[in-house]
């Protein structure tokens, strides 16, 4: 028996929008994404970042090893409710990682570009379906 909230979109809904040049979205993509988020048990994708980074849908942990300041742009939280991301700044040069959010969303009720990770800081954020919430930070 189908679970409430996980009913496939009607077959005739094939409207596709482009919200950035590299990502297409449709009602089907959103529906499949919600299934993946609900029924997968553990996220394991790890990525080493050496400069500005746009988080990808497959990413879970991002490890910044930088020599100059970098910007980390989070995904649109409205399409991935419940998703958890782990970000670590392991710079040895004293450079910070500036956190940004897609579509001017907030990070812990603050403007995204004002949230900084100093060297040695680790951050855990989770999408609440509207914005990003900080659920853990190690300074």
QUIDA-V350529 format. One record per pair of residues at least 4 apart in sequence whose ideal C-beta (glycine too) atoms are under 7 Angstrom apart, sorted by the first residue. I is the first residue (numbers start at 1). J is the second residue. Records with the same first field share a line. If there is no record, write none. Layout:
I: J ; J
//
This chain:
2: 6 ; 7
6: 34 ; 35 ; 38
8: 31
9: 13 ; 27 ; 28 ; 31
13: 27
14: 26
15: 26 ; 27
16: 24 ; 26
17: 25
18: 24
19: 23 ; 25
25: 29 ; 30
27: 31
28: 32
29: 33
30: 34 ; 79
31: 35
32: 36
33: 37 ; 79 ; 80
34: 38
35: 39
36: 40
37: 80 ; 82 ; 83
43: 60
44: 60
45: 58 ; 59 ; 60
46: 60 ; 61
47: 59 ; 62
48: 63 ; 65
49: 53 ; 62 ; 63 ; 64 ; 70
50: 65 ; 66
51: 66 ; 70
52: 70 ; 71
53: 62 ; 70 ; 72
54: 73
55: 59 ; 62 ; 72 ; 73 ; 74 ; 75 ; 85
57: 75
59: 85
60: 85 ; 86
61: 86
62: 72 ; 87
63: 88 ; 90
64: 70 ; 88 ; 89 ; 90 ; 91 ; 97
65: 90 ; 91
66: 70 ; 91 ; 95
67: 93 ; 95
68: 95
69: 95 ; 96 ; 98
70: 97
71: 98 ; 100
72: 87 ; 97 ; 99 ; 100
73: 100 ; 102
74: 85 ; 99 ; 100 ; 101 ; 102 ; 132
75: 80 ; 102
76: 102 ; 103
77: 105 ; 127 ; 128 ; 129 ; 130 ; 131 ; 132
78: 129 ; 130
80: 127
81: 127 ; 128 ; 129
82: 126 ; 127
83: 126 ; 127
84: 124 ; 126
85: 125
86: 124
87: 117 ; 123
88: 122
89: 96 ; 97 ; 117 ; 118 ; 119 ; 120 ; 121
91: 95 ; 119
94: 119
95: 119
96: 116 ; 117 ; 118
97: 117
98: 113 ; 116
99: 107 ; 112 ; 115 ; 117
100: 112 ; 113
101: 105 ; 106 ; 107 ; 112 ; 132
105: 112 ; 131 ; 132
106: 110 ; 111 ; 112 ; 131 ; 132
107: 112 ; 115 ; 125 ; 132 ; 134
108: 133 ; 134
110: 114 ; 115
117: 121 ; 123
121: 137 ; 138 ; 139
122: 137 ; 138
123: 134 ; 137
124: 135 ; 136
125: 132 ; 133 ; 134 ; 135
126: 133 ; 135
127: 132
128: 133
//
